[in-house]
Amino acid sequence: MIKILAMIMLIGGAIALVMGVLGIFGSVALMLSPWALTILGFVFFVAGISMLKYRKDTDEVQAKAQN
């Protein structure tokens, strides 16, 4: 479950980061501030990567507890 959430945050953060950077350089017209989108994208991207890297999945934790 945690890895699924981490993948969603990673993909969403990457999309927001790319859209924000394109908005900063004027390639894409956005309804939201491109700087806010870039910062949020970076935060979600880094959080997703760190969750994938350092967290054990809840299924693995439950399996070890039963053994």
C-alpha positions in Angstrom: 0.0 0.0 0.0 2.8 2.4 0.9 4.6 1.7 -2.4 1.5 2.4 -4.4 1.1 5.7 -2.6 4.8 6.4 -3.2 4.4 5.7 -7.0 1.4 8.0 -7.2 3.3 10.8 -5.5 6.3 10.2 -7.7 4.4 10.3 -10.9 2.2 13.2 -9.9 5.3 15.1 -8.7 7.1 14.5 -11.9 4.2 15.7 -14.0 3.7 18.8 -11.8 7.5 19.5 -11.9 7.6 19.3 -15.7 4.5 21.4 -16.2 5.8 24.0 -13.7 9.2 24.3 -15.4 7.5 24.6 -18.8 5.2 27.2 -17.4 8.2 29.2 -16.0 9.8 29.3 -19.4 6.6 30.2 -21.1 6.0 27.1 -23.2 2.7 26.2 -21.5 -0.1 28.5 -20.3 -1.3 27.4 -16.8 -4.1 28.5 -14.7 -1.9 28.1 -11.6 1.3 29.9 -10.7 4.1 28.0 -12.4 6.4 28.6 -9.5 3.9 27.1 -7.0 3.5 24.1 -9.4 7.2 23.6 -9.7 7.8 23.7 -5.9 4.9 21.3 -5.2 6.1 19.0 -7.9 9.6 19.0 -6.5 8.3 18.3 -2.9 6.0 15.4 -4.1 8.7 14.0 -6.4 11.3 13.9 -3.5 8.7 12.5 -1.1 7.8 9.7 -3.5 11.4 8.8 -4.1 12.2 8.7 -0.4 9.1 6.6 0.4 10.1 4.1 -2.2 13.7 4.0 -1.0 13.3 3.8 2.8 9.9 2.5 3.6 8.9 -1.2 3.8 5.6 -2.1 2.3 2.8 -2.8 4.8 2.3 -6.3 3.2 5.9 -7.1 4.0 5.6 -5.9 7.6 2.4 -7.9 8.2 4.0 -11.1 6.7 7.0 -10.8 9.0 4.8 -10.2 12.0 2.9 -13.4 11.3 6.0 -15.6 11.0 
